[in-house]
Amino acid sequence: MISERKVPFSEKSSLHPRNKHRSRYDFDQLIIANAELAQFVRLNAYHDASIDFANPQAVKVLNQALLQQFYNIANWDIPAQYLCPPIPGRADYLHYLADLLGDINGGVIPHGESIRVLDIGVGANAIYPLIGYREYGWHFVGADIDPIAIANAHRILDANTGLSEVIKLRLQASPTAIFNGIVQQNETFDLTICNPPFHASLNDALAGTQRKLKNLAVSQFKNTAQSRIKNKALDKTIMLNFGGQSNELYCEGGEEAFVNKMISESVTIKNQCLWFTTLISKATTLPVVYRALKKANALEVKTSDMAKAKTKRRLLAGTYPNPTEQNTCHTTTPSRHINLTKP
């Protein structure tokens, strides 16, 4: 047991009210879920139990404990140097999506297999389908351009009984396509989700990593990053120390170009999905994508602010049918009608 000061757990009001991670981490309970975590837990200057969040192995083991304790996900692992997602923020996205569906379902959030979700960029961690299924019983298709990521996601699903039946994975053969080649003819979804790469270049990604390390106030990592940035601007080691493959962190044109491409392709399958959604990291991206959605004749656009610690994200959602059509069962797009399954 960690001998830490006993203070009331203050809730993180920035997280969604249904988010299971609004209280600070209870490391005693998390160590029960995953004993390996104990070796990384130390008391900080305030005599609170914590881990070194600049240590990729420590963060990964924390994630394993969180997934085991809160979502009954065992045997979760990712390859070295792949993105290790923050569980609370990922869960928040899904809870906001549930509210989005509830808004057009008489205020009742739909649960169960009648809701189908497409995850663009599922990654090696498959975190959105795992949490989304455990929280709401939704069924998922996860797509990614990286065969190593898809193979690892398969291993996670196979290691947890029943998940391979409700979460399907597809490899995107074209590195320039998003929906094309993934969404099959006559296939329908209630939601698409995406956490796009928001850096425009490797240099931007390196600078972002440096800022993260500085914010974590870990002097050893910070000084190493500063030295390498100064002497070799394209030193990939910094980025890989923090975690994330190139396609997870940056793309040509950054999130603005990626989301514009997504909007352009969404028009071709607009009758096959109810809500197209994505996270937006930069406020400057919003005016550009709003114009793109208007040009694409989206009939409703919603933006929700999401905040976690010092990082602010926005959930952008667009739909092509009008609100009246959203609750109408169309013979050509049957899944757009939400068949309510109560919790």
MARMI-339070 format. One record per residue (C-alpha): x, y, z; chain; residue number from 1; residue in one letter. Coordinates in pm, whole numbers, m for minus. Layout:
<atoms>
+--------+--------+--------+-------+-----+-----+
|     c1 |     c2 |     c3 | chain |   n | res |
+--------+--------+--------+-------+-----+-----+
|      X |      Y |      Z |     A | NUM |   A |
...
+--------+--------+--------+-------+-----+-----+
</atoms>
This chain:
<atoms>
+--------+--------+--------+-------+-----+-----+
|     c1 |     c2 |     c3 | chain |   n | res |
+--------+--------+--------+-------+-----+-----+
|      0 |      0 |      0 |     A |   1 |   M |
|    121 |    352 |    m78 |     A |   2 |   I |
|    161 |    566 |    234 |     A |   3 |   S |
|     28 |    891 |     94 |     A |   4 |   E |
|   m153 |   1179 |    250 |     A |   5 |   R |
|   m524 |   1117 |    285 |     A |   6 |   K |
|   m715 |   1401 |    123 |     A |   7 |   V |
|  m1062 |   1395 |    m34 |     A |   8 |   P |
|  m1064 |   1301 |   m403 |     A |   9 |   F |
|  m1146 |   1621 |   m588 |     A |  10 |   S |
|  m1335 |   1567 |   m910 |     A |  11 |   E |
|  m1201 |   1688 |  m1243 |     A |  12 |   K |
|  m1490 |   1909 |  m1344 |     A |  13 |   S |
|  m1347 |   1946 |  m1694 |     A |  14 |   S |
|  m1427 |   1582 |  m1769 |     A |  15 |   L |
|  m1770 |   1461 |  m1876 |     A |  16 |   H |
|  m2007 |   1385 |  m1584 |     A |  17 |   P |
|  m2023 |   1015 |  m1681 |     A |  18 |   R |
|  m1646 |    982 |  m1713 |     A |  19 |   N |
|  m1521 |    723 |  m1463 |     A |  20 |   K |
|  m1191 |    909 |  m1426 |     A |  21 |   H |
|  m1310 |   1236 |  m1273 |     A |  22 |   R |
|  m1141 |   1151 |   m942 |     A |  23 |   S |
|   m764 |   1144 |   m914 |     A |  24 |   R |
|   m605 |    805 |   m955 |     A |  25 |   Y |
|   m641 |    565 |   m663 |     A |  26 |   D |
|   m309 |    389 |   m702 |     A |  27 |   F |
|   m378 |    135 |   m427 |     A |  28 |   D |
|   m675 |      6 |   m625 |     A |  29 |   Q |
|   m491 |     28 |   m955 |     A |  30 |   L |
|   m203 |   m180 |   m818 |     A |  31 |   I |
|   m456 |   m444 |   m717 |     A |  32 |   I |
|   m573 |   m444 |  m1080 |     A |  33 |   A |
|   m216 |   m462 |  m1213 |     A |  34 |   N |
|     63 |   m543 |   m965 |     A |  35 |   A |
|    329 |   m436 |  m1216 |     A |  36 |   E |
|    227 |    m75 |  m1161 |     A |  37 |   L |
|    372 |    m75 |   m807 |     A |  38 |   A |
|    730 |    m44 |   m932 |     A |  39 |   Q |
|    648 |    289 |  m1100 |     A |  40 |   F |
|    450 |    456 |   m820 |     A |  41 |   V |
|    633 |    707 |   m603 |     A |  42 |   R |
|    534 |    986 |   m367 |     A |  43 |   L |
|    575 |   1330 |   m520 |     A |  44 |   N |
|    673 |   1653 |   m348 |     A |  45 |   A |
|    318 |   1689 |   m213 |     A |  46 |   Y |
|    328 |   1337 |    m68 |     A |  47 |   H |
|     76 |   1218 |   m324 |     A |  48 |   D |
|    119 |    889 |   m505 |     A |  49 |   A |
|    203 |    936 |   m874 |     A |  50 |   S |
|    414 |    808 |  m1160 |     A |  51 |   I |
|    663 |    970 |  m1396 |     A |  52 |   D |
|    436 |   1058 |  m1687 |     A |  53 |   F |
|    741 |   1112 |  m1909 |     A |  54 |   A |
|    826 |    743 |  m1873 |     A |  55 |   N |
|    649 |    558 |  m2159 |     A |  56 |   P |
|    663 |    224 |  m1978 |     A |  57 |   Q |
|    506 |    370 |  m1664 |     A |  58 |   A |
|    226 |    530 |  m1865 |     A |  59 |   V |
|    159 |    206 |  m2051 |     A |  60 |   K |
|    135 |      5 |  m1730 |     A |  61 |   V |
|    m96 |    271 |  m1582 |     A |  62 |   L |
|   m319 |    232 |  m1887 |     A |  63 |   N |
|   m321 |   m144 |  m1843 |     A |  64 |   Q |
|   m435 |   m101 |  m1484 |     A |  65 |   A |
|   m706 |    151 |  m1577 |     A |  66 |   L |
|   m840 |    m69 |  m1853 |     A |  67 |   L |
|   m844 |   m371 |  m1624 |     A |  68 |   Q |
|  m1008 |   m195 |  m1328 |     A |  69 |   Q |
|  m1269 |     15 |  m1507 |     A |  70 |   F |
|  m1339 |   m171 |  m1834 |     A |  71 |   Y |
|  m1246 |   m535 |  m1768 |     A |  72 |   N |
|   m989 |   m531 |  m2048 |     A |  73 |   I |
|   m702 |   m771 |  m1983 |     A |  74 |   A |
|   m382 |   m837 |  m2178 |     A |  75 |   N |
|   m373 |   m490 |  m2335 |     A |  76 |   W |
|    m37 |   m398 |  m2481 |     A |  77 |   D |
|    113 |   m187 |  m2760 |     A |  78 |   I |
|    442 |   m215 |  m2947 |     A |  79 |   P |
|    734 |      4 |  m2842 |     A |  80 |   A |
|    720 |    357 |  m2983 |     A |  81 |   Q |
|    348 |    349 |  m3059 |     A |  82 |   Y |
|    109 |    608 |  m2921 |     A |  83 |   L |
|     m6 |    540 |  m2564 |     A |  84 |   C |
|   m338 |    723 |  m2531 |     A |  85 |   P |
|   m461 |    907 |  m2219 |     A |  86 |   P |
|   m759 |    699 |  m2107 |     A |  87 |   I |
|   m968 |    979 |  m1945 |     A |  88 |   P |
|   m959 |   1199 |  m2256 |     A |  89 |   G |
|  m1043 |    912 |  m2489 |     A |  90 |   R |
|  m1339 |    814 |  m2272 |     A |  91 |   A |
|  m1461 |   1174 |  m2277 |     A |  92 |   D |
|  m1494 |   1175 |  m2657 |     A |  93 |   Y |
|  m1718 |    869 |  m2641 |     A |  94 |   L |
|  m1942 |   1015 |  m2370 |     A |  95 |   H |
|  m1995 |   1330 |  m2575 |     A |  96 |   Y |
|  m2084 |   1113 |  m2874 |     A |  97 |   L |
|  m2338 |    929 |  m2661 |     A |  98 |   A |
|  m2496 |   1264 |  m2575 |     A |  99 |   D |
|  m2503 |   1349 |  m2946 |     A | 100 |   L |
|  m2708 |   1036 |  m3016 |     A | 101 |   L |
|  m2924 |   1095 |  m2710 |     A | 102 |   G |
|  m3017 |   1441 |  m2835 |     A | 103 |   D |
|  m3198 |   1289 |  m3133 |     A | 104 |   I |
|  m3339 |   1000 |  m2934 |     A | 105 |   N |
|  m3567 |   1181 |  m2693 |     A | 106 |   G |
|  m3285 |   1247 |  m2451 |     A | 107 |   G |
|  m3220 |    876 |  m2397 |     A | 108 |   V |
|  m2872 |    747 |  m2484 |     A | 109 |   I |
|  m2894 |    435 |  m2701 |     A | 110 |   P |
|  m2705 |    126 |  m2592 |     A | 111 |   H |
|  m2634 |   m199 |  m2768 |     A | 112 |   G |
|  m2548 |   m349 |  m3103 |     A | 113 |   E |
|  m2794 |   m137 |  m3300 |     A | 114 |   S |
|  m2533 |    145 |  m3287 |     A | 115 |   I |
|  m2244 |    100 |  m3529 |     A | 116 |   R |
|  m1936 |    321 |  m3512 |     A | 117 |   V |
|  m1646 |    360 |  m3755 |     A | 118 |   L |
|  m1313 |    454 |  m3594 |     A | 119 |   D |
|  m1076 |    618 |  m3843 |     A | 120 |   I |
|   m720 |    561 |  m3721 |     A | 121 |   G |
|   m796 |    291 |  m3467 |     A | 122 |   V |
|   m425 |    253 |  m3395 |     A | 123 |   G |
|   m238 |    m25 |  m3223 |     A | 124 |   A |
|   m421 |     53 |  m2900 |     A | 125 |   N |
|   m783 |     22 |  m3027 |     A | 126 |   A |
|   m882 |    237 |  m2732 |     A | 127 |   I |
|  m1206 |    389 |  m2865 |     A | 128 |   Y |
|  m1370 |     58 |  m2959 |     A | 129 |   P |
|  m1263 |   m102 |  m2631 |     A | 130 |   L |
|  m1410 |    172 |  m2412 |     A | 131 |   I |
|  m1708 |    235 |  m2639 |     A | 132 |   G |
|  m1815 |   m128 |  m2631 |     A | 133 |   Y |
|  m1769 |   m166 |  m2257 |     A | 134 |   R |
|  m1952 |    160 |  m2177 |     A | 135 |   E |
|  m2238 |    147 |  m2426 |     A | 136 |   Y |
|  m2235 |   m192 |  m2598 |     A | 137 |   G |
|  m2185 |    m27 |  m2939 |     A | 138 |   W |
|  m2031 |   m227 |  m3222 |     A | 139 |   H |
|  m1725 |    m92 |  m3400 |     A | 140 |   F |
|  m1523 |   m108 |  m3718 |     A | 141 |   V |
|  m1167 |     17 |  m3674 |     A | 142 |   G |
|   m959 |    127 |  m3975 |     A | 143 |   A |
|   m590 |    211 |  m4002 |     A | 144 |   D |
|   m321 |    243 |  m4269 |     A | 145 |   I |
|    m58 |     70 |  m4051 |     A | 146 |   D |
|    m52 |   m312 |  m4075 |     A | 147 |   P |
|    151 |   m338 |  m3752 |     A | 148 |   I |
|   m114 |   m137 |  m3569 |     A | 149 |   A |
|   m394 |   m352 |  m3708 |     A | 150 |   I |
|   m209 |   m672 |  m3616 |     A | 151 |   A |
|   m157 |   m554 |  m3259 |     A | 152 |   N |
|   m521 |   m445 |  m3226 |     A | 153 |   A |
|   m619 |   m795 |  m3339 |     A | 154 |   H |
|   m403 |   m941 |  m3062 |     A | 155 |   R |
|   m580 |   m727 |  m2802 |     A | 156 |   I |
|   m923 |   m833 |  m2926 |     A | 157 |   L |
|   m827 |  m1200 |  m2942 |     A | 158 |   D |
|   m694 |  m1184 |  m2585 |     A | 159 |   A |
|  m1031 |  m1069 |  m2449 |     A | 160 |   N |
|  m1320 |  m1309 |  m2494 |     A | 161 |   T |
|  m1596 |  m1189 |  m2722 |     A | 162 |   G |
|  m1436 |   m864 |  m2841 |     A | 163 |   L |
|  m1346 |   m995 |  m3187 |     A | 164 |   S |
|  m1716 |  m1053 |  m3248 |     A | 165 |   E |
|  m1819 |   m693 |  m3180 |     A | 166 |   V |
|  m1511 |   m503 |  m3302 |     A | 167 |   I |
|  m1393 |   m556 |  m3659 |     A | 168 |   K |
|  m1065 |   m424 |  m3801 |     A | 169 |   L |
|   m982 |   m320 |  m4157 |     A | 170 |   R |
|   m653 |   m220 |  m4315 |     A | 171 |   L |
|   m672 |     94 |  m4530 |     A | 172 |   Q |
|   m477 |      3 |  m4844 |     A | 173 |   A |
|   m446 |    362 |  m4970 |     A | 174 |   S |
|   m242 |    604 |  m4756 |     A | 175 |   P |
|   m428 |    898 |  m4913 |     A | 176 |   T |
|   m782 |    768 |  m4853 |     A | 177 |   A |
|   m996 |    790 |  m4541 |     A | 178 |   I |
|  m1343 |    642 |  m4600 |     A | 179 |   F |
|  m1285 |    521 |  m4955 |     A | 180 |   N |
|  m1195 |    153 |  m4952 |     A | 181 |   G |
|  m1315 |    109 |  m4594 |     A | 182 |   I |
|  m1689 |    175 |  m4599 |     A | 183 |   V |
|  m1848 |   m105 |  m4796 |     A | 184 |   Q |
|  m2137 |    m73 |  m5036 |     A | 185 |   Q |
|  m2474 |    m61 |  m4855 |     A | 186 |   N |
|  m2295 |    m55 |  m4516 |     A | 187 |   E |
|  m2423 |    202 |  m4267 |     A | 188 |   T |
|  m2294 |    365 |  m3949 |     A | 189 |   F |
|  m2443 |    587 |  m3683 |     A | 190 |   D |
|  m2112 |    759 |  m3608 |     A | 191 |   L |
|  m1764 |    800 |  m3745 |     A | 192 |   T |
|  m1493 |    907 |  m3501 |     A | 193 |   I |
|  m1139 |   1030 |  m3553 |     A | 194 |   C |
|   m849 |   1176 |  m3359 |     A | 195 |   N |
|   m651 |   1313 |  m3655 |     A | 196 |   P |
|   m277 |   1379 |  m3661 |     A | 197 |   P |
|   m265 |   1752 |  m3594 |     A | 198 |   F |
|    100 |   1835 |  m3665 |     A | 199 |   H |
|    187 |   1944 |  m4017 |     A | 200 |   A |
|    547 |   1819 |  m4016 |     A | 201 |   S |
|    810 |   1631 |  m3822 |     A | 202 |   L |
|    953 |   1961 |  m3696 |     A | 203 |   N |
|    612 |   2058 |  m3558 |     A | 204 |   D |
|    579 |   1717 |  m3390 |     A | 205 |   A |
|    922 |   1752 |  m3230 |     A | 206 |   L |
|    836 |   2098 |  m3101 |     A | 207 |   A |
|    509 |   1966 |  m2961 |     A | 208 |   G |
|    692 |   1685 |  m2784 |     A | 209 |   T |
|    936 |   1933 |  m2636 |     A | 210 |   Q |
|    647 |   2137 |  m2498 |     A | 211 |   R |
|    493 |   1825 |  m2345 |     A | 212 |   K |
|    817 |   1733 |  m2176 |     A | 213 |   L |
|    856 |   2085 |  m2044 |     A | 214 |   K |
|    503 |   2084 |  m1907 |     A | 215 |   N |
|    574 |   1758 |  m1728 |     A | 216 |   L |
|    866 |   1935 |  m1559 |     A | 217 |   A |
|   1100 |   1639 |  m1588 |     A | 218 |   V |
|   1438 |   1805 |  m1606 |     A | 219 |   S |
|   1630 |   1509 |  m1744 |     A | 220 |   Q |
|   1399 |   1463 |  m2042 |     A | 221 |   F |
|   1355 |   1837 |  m2091 |     A | 222 |   K |
|   1728 |   1904 |  m2109 |     A | 223 |   N |
|   1784 |   1615 |  m2345 |     A | 224 |   T |
|   1507 |   1739 |  m2573 |     A | 225 |   A |
|   1638 |   2096 |  m2572 |     A | 226 |   Q |
|   1989 |   1981 |  m2654 |     A | 227 |   S |
|   1882 |   1759 |  m2939 |     A | 228 |   R |
|   1647 |   2017 |  m3087 |     A | 229 |   I |
|   1929 |   2269 |  m3087 |     A | 230 |   K |
|   2185 |   2037 |  m3244 |     A | 231 |   N |
|   1970 |   1830 |  m3475 |     A | 232 |   K |
|   1622 |   1955 |  m3559 |     A | 233 |   A |
|   1513 |   1628 |  m3715 |     A | 234 |   L |
|   1616 |   1396 |  m3431 |     A | 235 |   D |
|   1335 |   1142 |  m3423 |     A | 236 |   K |
|   1457 |    995 |  m3096 |     A | 237 |   T |
|   1283 |   1266 |  m2895 |     A | 238 |   I |
|    947 |   1192 |  m3048 |     A | 239 |   M |
|    987 |    816 |  m3016 |     A | 240 |   L |
|   1085 |    848 |  m2651 |     A | 241 |   N |
|    751 |   1014 |  m2588 |     A | 242 |   F |
|    560 |    770 |  m2809 |     A | 243 |   G |
|    389 |    780 |  m3146 |     A | 244 |   G |
|    455 |    676 |  m3504 |     A | 245 |   Q |
|    480 |    940 |  m3774 |     A | 246 |   S |
|    131 |    873 |  m3913 |     A | 247 |   N |
|    m12 |    909 |  m3561 |     A | 248 |   E |
|    149 |   1246 |  m3499 |     A | 249 |   L |
|    166 |   1442 |  m3825 |     A | 250 |   Y |
|     57 |   1454 |  m4186 |     A | 251 |   C |
|    113 |   1698 |  m4469 |     A | 252 |   E |
|   m100 |   2002 |  m4397 |     A | 253 |   G |
|   m176 |   1895 |  m4039 |     A | 254 |   G |
|   m524 |   1841 |  m3897 |     A | 255 |   E |
|   m670 |   2112 |  m4119 |     A | 256 |   E |
|   m579 |   1923 |  m4437 |     A | 257 |   A |
|   m677 |   1588 |  m4288 |     A | 258 |   F |
|  m1022 |   1701 |  m4176 |     A | 259 |   V |
|  m1084 |   1879 |  m4507 |     A | 260 |   N |
|  m1006 |   1553 |  m4684 |     A | 261 |   K |
|  m1239 |   1371 |  m4448 |     A | 262 |   M |
|  m1521 |   1613 |  m4525 |     A | 263 |   I |
|  m1462 |   1579 |  m4897 |     A | 264 |   S |
|  m1485 |   1200 |  m4880 |     A | 265 |   E |
|  m1781 |   1206 |  m4641 |     A | 266 |   S |
|  m1995 |   1355 |  m4918 |     A | 267 |   V |
|  m1955 |   1033 |  m5118 |     A | 268 |   T |
|  m2101 |    825 |  m4833 |     A | 269 |   I |
|  m2336 |   1082 |  m4680 |     A | 270 |   K |
|  m2631 |    843 |  m4707 |     A | 271 |   N |
|  m2441 |    575 |  m4518 |     A | 272 |   Q |
|  m2369 |    756 |  m4194 |     A | 273 |   C |
|  m2569 |    970 |  m3953 |     A | 274 |   L |
|  m2296 |   1179 |  m3781 |     A | 275 |   W |
|  m1941 |   1235 |  m3903 |     A | 276 |   F |
|  m1726 |   1348 |  m3610 |     A | 277 |   T |
|  m1365 |   1434 |  m3532 |     A | 278 |   T |
|  m1155 |   1593 |  m3261 |     A | 279 |   L |
|  m1007 |   1935 |  m3339 |     A | 280 |   I |
|   m697 |   2052 |  m3152 |     A | 281 |   S |
|   m646 |   2400 |  m3294 |     A | 282 |   K |
|   m904 |   2677 |  m3276 |     A | 283 |   A |
|   m766 |   2815 |  m3604 |     A | 284 |   T |
|   m878 |   2497 |  m3780 |     A | 285 |   T |
|  m1246 |   2555 |  m3707 |     A | 286 |   L |
|  m1322 |   2841 |  m3952 |     A | 287 |   P |
|  m1162 |   2644 |  m4235 |     A | 288 |   V |
|  m1355 |   2325 |  m4171 |     A | 289 |   V |
|  m1679 |   2516 |  m4113 |     A | 290 |   Y |
|  m1643 |   2657 |  m4465 |     A | 291 |   R |
|  m1572 |   2308 |  m4598 |     A | 292 |   A |
|  m1883 |   2170 |  m4431 |     A | 293 |   L |
|  m2094 |   2452 |  m4569 |     A | 294 |   K |
|  m1956 |   2387 |  m4916 |     A | 295 |   K |
|  m2039 |   2018 |  m4872 |     A | 296 |   A |
|  m2400 |   2113 |  m4787 |     A | 297 |   N |
|  m2394 |   1974 |  m4435 |     A | 298 |   A |
|  m2731 |   2063 |  m4288 |     A | 299 |   L |
|  m2628 |   2061 |  m3923 |     A | 300 |   E |
|  m2292 |   2116 |  m3753 |     A | 301 |   V |
|  m2223 |   2094 |  m3379 |     A | 302 |   K |
|  m1910 |   2183 |  m3183 |     A | 303 |   T |
|  m1849 |   2084 |  m2822 |     A | 304 |   S |
|  m1557 |   2204 |  m2612 |     A | 305 |   D |
|  m1369 |   1932 |  m2429 |     A | 306 |   M |
|  m1093 |   2011 |  m2180 |     A | 307 |   A |
|   m842 |   1794 |  m2001 |     A | 308 |   K |
|   m573 |   1956 |  m1787 |     A | 309 |   A |
|   m395 |   2210 |  m2006 |     A | 310 |   K |
|   m507 |   2055 |  m2333 |     A | 311 |   T |
|   m826 |   2178 |  m2495 |     A | 312 |   K |
|   m995 |   1977 |  m2765 |     A | 313 |   R |
|  m1315 |   2035 |  m2957 |     A | 314 |   R |
|  m1554 |   1775 |  m3086 |     A | 315 |   L |
|  m1678 |   1866 |  m3432 |     A | 316 |   L |
|  m1980 |   1682 |  m3569 |     A | 317 |   A |
|  m2157 |   1719 |  m3901 |     A | 318 |   G |
|  m2461 |   1550 |  m4047 |     A | 319 |   T |
|  m2615 |   1567 |  m4391 |     A | 320 |   Y |
|  m2979 |   1472 |  m4331 |     A | 321 |   P |
|  m3194 |   1731 |  m4159 |     A | 322 |   N |
|  m3320 |   1681 |  m3800 |     A | 323 |   P |
|  m3658 |   1548 |  m3916 |     A | 324 |   T |
|  m3489 |   1281 |  m4125 |     A | 325 |   E |
|  m3263 |   1177 |  m3836 |     A | 326 |   Q |
|  m3549 |   1006 |  m3656 |     A | 327 |   N |
|  m3699 |    856 |  m3971 |     A | 328 |   T |
|  m3625 |    500 |  m4071 |     A | 329 |   C |
|  m3517 |    508 |  m4435 |     A | 330 |   H |
|  m3539 |    193 |  m4639 |     A | 331 |   T |
|  m3210 |    281 |  m4805 |     A | 332 |   T |
|  m3026 |    357 |  m4479 |     A | 333 |   T |
|  m3185 |    150 |  m4203 |     A | 334 |   P |
|  m2917 |    203 |  m3937 |     A | 335 |   S |
|  m2985 |    576 |  m3932 |     A | 336 |   R |
|  m3291 |    497 |  m3729 |     A | 337 |   H |
|  m3181 |    445 |  m3367 |     A | 338 |   I |
|  m3341 |    130 |  m3229 |     A | 339 |   N |
|  m3331 |    223 |  m2863 |     A | 340 |   L |
|  m3189 |    m28 |  m2623 |     A | 341 |   T |
|  m3222 |     98 |  m2269 |     A | 342 |   K |
|  m2929 |     58 |  m2027 |     A | 343 |   P |
+--------+--------+--------+-------+-----+-----+
</atoms>
